[in-house]
Amino acid sequence: MLTLKLITEETERVIKGLEKKHFPEAKIAVEKAIDIDKQRRDAQTKLDAILAESKKYAAQIGQLMKAGEKEKAEAAKAEVAKLKSVAAELETIKQNAENKLTVHLCTIPNIPYDEVPDGISAEDNVVVKSSLRECKPGDTVGNWDTVPSNGNAKLPHWDLAKKYNLIDFDLGVKITGAGFPVYIGKGAQLQRALINFFLAEANKAGYTEIMPPTVVNQASGYGTGQLPDKEGQMYHCEVDDLYLIPTAEVPVTNIYRDVILDEKDLPVKNCAYTQCFRREAGSYGKDVRGLNRLHEFSKIEIVRIDKPEHSKESHKEMLNHVEGLLKKLELPYRILRLCGGDQSFTSAICYDFEVYSEAQGRWLEVSSVSNFDTYQANRLKCRYRNADKKVQLCHTLNGSALALPRIVAAILEDNQTEEGIKIPAALVPYTGFDMIK
């Protein structure tokens, strides 16, 4: 969540940032936070005065008793009792204000960086780079030209999966329900190969692998901002009050909840492979067919914890890492800088990576790489101690490197030939085969 210091000291910047994210009634939300904080501070000021007066009376009682002025001592005791009663009321008022403020701050999203473009929806996202053509300043998704076909009709991945017996969507429905596919034979081997490839590449880039739980408690969901914002998209194990993770970001980032790191240990670089679970309520239609949108899927996540002055450099390194993976997989891609209106609740800046599916005639999102500034760290109480022994909030960052479903879809669709499906050269050492026939 936003820090109170930022809201009170840079009020106009916060309001403008929230308006850039198209957060409704931004000014009212900020003013409410400031007003609740004033109630808290007023109660604290009065409480401090009451406690000081009570302490003064308490000191007098002993002196009066020694002097034999019992009546005055009893009167002083009565005053102390009154003051304690008032102090208890003020403590309750202060505590209620603090609780109310925390709840309210959780309803206010992060503010975007200055370089985040204006815009309302995905159509306003800026295309900053593509493997298919040079990007011009101001290129947005809305004015991006359709990728020309090479003239060869291609099958979509759901037809290829059936043709080569790689993925059984109907069997997944039988076992669990829609959105839970069953991978078979070389389809399963391709999944495992991609997982190992992505983890090996992350290891080469200096990321320490973590194998975290795939269920988390409420505190972890709160720490990274999934709760209370996205509880409707998470699978909830109600008896134990645990949540199936939507991404490894949640358990891995929460490793550093309530932790004070040493500056010399930053940036922390972790990666993790997990199954991910998303309800995707209300998703239907052709754009969610096959692997395009699942309830359970495999993903490798990279997470960084960094100091503020280096986090933008960390973000660039993460972007380069994800781009390098797509290059090695020989997939056509583009990189989008998300506009204010299309950014997530918690991010300060986010870039999406998309690969092109000629068979489907559209771009498929395969990664989001975000810098959250101090927004998550403030919720997590994730801090570091600098050389001057001063404790400050860290910056947190994460990104998909990569999510498997649409990568598998693109590999199958873009590499189909008359002989079969060609496996990208970088994957062959992990699959053990170079063609699916």
N, C-alpha and C positions, 0 to 999 in steps of 0.2 A: 504494500500500500504506500501511497505518497506520505512523506514525512510531514509532520505538523510544521516543522521549521520551514520547509519549502513552501507550504501553503500560506503561512503567515508572512514570510519575508518576500516571496515572489508571487503574490496573489494574482496580479494581472497576467503573468506568464502562464500560471497554472490554468486560469480561466480560458485563455486563448488556446492553450494546448488541448483542453477538454473539448472546446468548440471545434478544433481541427479534427478530433476523433468523433465529432457529431454526437457527443454525450448530451442528452437532453437536460435542460435547465442547469448548465454548468455553473453559472454565477450563483444561483440559488444554493447548489450543493456546496460550493466553496464557502459561501457566507454562513451556511448552517454549521459547517465544521469550525469556523472561526468563532461563532456564537457559542457553541457547546464548549469549546476550549476556554472561552471567557468565563462561562459558568464554573468550570473546573478551577480556573485560576482564582476567581473571586472567593470560592469556597476555601481554597488552600490558604489564601491571604488571611481570611477571617479565622481559619483554624489555627494558623501560626500565631496570630495575636492572642487567641483564647489560651493556647497552650503556654505562651509566654507569661500571661497574667496568672494562670493556674500555678505555674512554677514559682512565681513571686509569692503568692499566697502560701504555698507549701513551705517555702523557706521561712515565712513569718511564723507559722504555727509552732515550730520548734522553739523559736526565740521567745514567743509569748508564753509557752508552757514553762520554760526555764525561769521566766520572770514572774511566774505565779499568776499570770493574767489569763486564767482558765476561760472566763466568759468571752474574752476577745478571741482566744484560740478556737473556741467552739464556733464563733461567728465566721472566722476565717475558713474553718472546715466546711461550714455550710456553703460558703462562696465557692470553694473548690468543687464541691459536689454539683452545684449549679453549672459551673463552667464545664465540668466533665460531661454533663448531660448535653450542653450546647455543642461541645466538641464532638460528641458521638453523632449528633444530628448532622453537623457539618461534614464529618467523615463519610457519612452515608450519602450526602448530596454530592461530595467530591467523587466518591467511588461510582455512583450512578452516572455522573457526567463522563467519567473516564470510560466506562463500559459503553455508554451511548456513543461516545466519540469513536471508539474502536469499531463498533458495528457500522457507523456511518462511513468511516474512512474506507471500509471494505467494499462499499457500494460505488466508490469513485475509481475509475480506471487510471492506468498510468498515462502520463502525457507523452506525446511523441517528440522525437528530436526535430530540430529545425529542418534537417534535410529530408524529412518525410514529406512527400508531396501531398498537396490538397486533393481531396476527392471523396466521393461518397461510397462507391462500390468497386468491385473487382475490375470493372471496365476502366476505372481511372488509375489503376496500377501502372507504373512506369516500367517499360522494358529497358533494362540497362545493358543487357548483353545477350547475344545469341550465337550459337554455333552455326546457324544457317545464313545469317546475313549481318551486315553492319547496322548497328542501332543509331538512330538519329536522336538528338536532344528533343525531349517532348513526346517521344514515342510512347503511346499508352496501349493497353490491351485492346481498348475500344477502336483504335485506328490502325492496329497491326494487320498487315495484309495476310490473307489466307495462304498457308503454305501450299505451293503447287504440287500436284500429284505427279509421280513419274510415269503415270499411265498404266501401271500394273495393278490390277484389282487385288486387294489383300484381304485375307480373312481376319476378323476380330479374334482376340485371344480366347474367347469362350468357345468358338468353333474349333480353333486349333487345339485347345485343351481336350476337347472331345475326340478330335481326329487322331491325336497322338496318345490318348489315354494318359494325360498329365494331371488333370484336376477334375474331380467329380463334384459338381455343385449340387446335384440332386441327392447324392449320398449325404452331403453335409446337412441338407434340409431334413433328411430322415433321422439323422443322429441328433441334431441340435435344432436347426432352423435356418432360415435364409441368412446369408452373410457369414456362414461358418464352413468354408470349402474344405474338401478332403484332397490332399496332394498325394499323388500316386507315382511310383516308379521314378522315372527321370524328372517328373515334376517335383517330387519331394527332394530328389538329389540336387536339382537346380536351386531350390529354396536353401538347402543346407550349404551349397557352394557359395551362394550370395552372402549368407550370414558369415561364413568363415572369411570370405574375401573382404567384406567391410570391416570386420574386427581386425584382420591382419593389417589393413591399410591404416586403421586408427592407431594400432600399436606402433606402426612405423612412424606415425606423426607425433608420438609421444604421449598418447592417451593411456591411462591405466585402466584396465578392464575391471568392471564391477559386475557381479552377478547378484542383483538385488531381489527382494520379494516382489511378487506381482500383485499383492494385495497390500493396501496401506490403511492406516487409521485416519481419523478425521483431522487430526493435527497436521498430518503430512499433506492432505488435500488442501487444507487452509494455507499452509506455508508457501506452496507454489501457485496459489490462486485458482485452483480448480473448484474449491469451495470458498464462498457460497455461490460462485458465478456459474459453474457448469455441472452442478450435481445432477441435473436432468439427463446429462449425456453419459454419466458414469453408472456402471453396474454396482448396485449396493447390496452387500450381504447384511441384511437387516438384523439378524439374530446376534451377530458379533459386532455390528456397526463398523464394518470394514468395506473398503471400496476396491474393485478391480482397477488396476492402473490403466489410464488412457495412453500413457507413454512412460518410458523409463526416466524421463525428466523428473517425475514426482519422487520416486524413492531415492534416486541418486542425489538430487539437489538437497533432499531432506537429511542426507548424511551430515550436512553442515548446519542443520538447525541448532540454534543455541550454542554455536561454536565460535570461539575467537581464534582465528588463524594468525600465523606469523607472516609478516610481509614478505620475508625471504622465501616462503613456500608458495607464493603466488606467481603465476596463475596455477590453480589446481586444474588438471585436465583428466576427466574421466570419460569412459565410454561404456555402454552396456547393451547387450542384446536381451530383449524380452518379448514375450507375447504382449500385445496391447488389446484393450477391450473398449469399445465405444458403442453406445446404444444407437447412435445415429437416428434418433427418433424423427419420424416424418420424412426420411429419405426414400425416394422411389423414382421410377422412370428410367429411361435409357441410360442416363449418365451414371447410374449406380449399378449397372449390369455387370455380371462377372466379377472381376477383381477390383472394379473401380471404387467400390465403397463396401467395406466389410465391417462386421462386428468384432471379429478377432483376426489379428494379423501380426506378422513379425516385423520388428523394427530395431535398427541399431541407432542409438542416440549418443551424441557427444555433448558433454556438459563442461562448462568452465566456470570457475569462481575466480574473480580477478579484482585488482584494485582499480578505482575509477579512472585514473590517468592512463591506464593501459587497456581498458576494456574495448575500445574501438579498434585497436590493433588486433586484439584477440578475435573480434568479430570478423575482421578481414581474413584472418588466417583460417577461420572456420568456413567462410564462404569459399576460399580457395580450395580447401580440402574437399568440400562437397562437389565443386566443379571438377576437380581432378578425378573423382570417382566416375562421374558421368562421361568424361573424356575417355577413361580407360574402358568403359563399357561400350564406347562408340555409339552413344545414343544422341540424337539431335535434341538440344536443350535450349532453354532461354531462362534468364534470371530477371525476376520482377522485384522492384522496390515497392512495397505495399503503401497505398495511400492511407491517410488518416482514418477514413471511414471503413477500411477493410482490415485494419489491424486488430489483433486480439486485445482483450481486456487488459492484459498484463504487460505487453511489450512496449518498449520505447521506440524500437525500429525493427523491422522484419523484412527479410528477403525470401521470396519463394522461388524454388527451382521447379521447372516443368519440363517434361519430355514430350515429344510430339508422336502421336499415334496416327500414321497415315491410314491405317485400317478403319479407325473411328473418326478420322478427320478432325481431331481436336487435341488440345494440349492437356496433359495429365500432371497434376501437382504431385511431386515426389519428396519434397523437402521444404521445411520452413526453418530458417536460421534467425534467431532473435537475440537481441540484447535487451535485458529488462531493467538496466540501470540499477538503482537501489530498491526498486519496487518489491521484488520477491525477498530480497535480503532484509528489508525492514520487517516483513511479516515473519521471516524465519529467525530473525535476530542473528543473522550470519554476518560476522564482523572480522576485522583484522586489526592487529596492533602494528603501527608503523615504527620506524627507527626512533622516533621521539616518545615512544610508549603511549601514543594517543590511539584510542580505539575508534575505528570508523566502520561504517557499513561497506560491505563488499558490493561489487556488481556481479550479477549472475547472467549466464548466457547458455543457450542450448540450440541444438539443431538435429534434424534427422540426417543420418549418414549411413544408410538411407532406409526409408520405408520400403518394404519388399513388394507389396501387391502390384502397384502400377509399374514398378521396375520390371517385374516378371512379365506383365502384360506387354510392355514396350519391347522387351527382348524377343518375345514370341512373335509379335506382330511385325516388328521392323526387320527381323532377320529370317523371315520365311522365304524359302526358295523352292524350286521344283523338286529338289532332292530331300528337303527337310528343313529344319530350323537350325541355322548356324549359331553356334555358341561364341560369344566374344572371346578373343584370344586371351584376355586377362583372366577369364574365368575357367579356362580349360584345365589349368593345374588343380583347380578345386572340384570341377565336375568329374574329371577323368574321361570325358568324351567331348568331341568338338562338334557333334551334330546330333540332333534328335530326328530320327527317321521313323 
